[in-house]
């Protein structure tokens, strides 16, 4: 019998630096965690960082 263990899924991936917006404007803050997003500040609507976007997609996909 092998000692099989599943990977720890509670750790967050290390944030990667997103490239600067093409127009040179600063990044918008994530509305949930206040980290920089991939969107410029001029982006309209709710802006989420990649981690919060992923979590929101998981949450809404499982909401039945």
Secondary structure, DSSP 8 states (H G I E B T S, - for coil): --------TTS----------TT---EEE-TTT--EEEEETT--S----HHHHHHHHHHHHT--
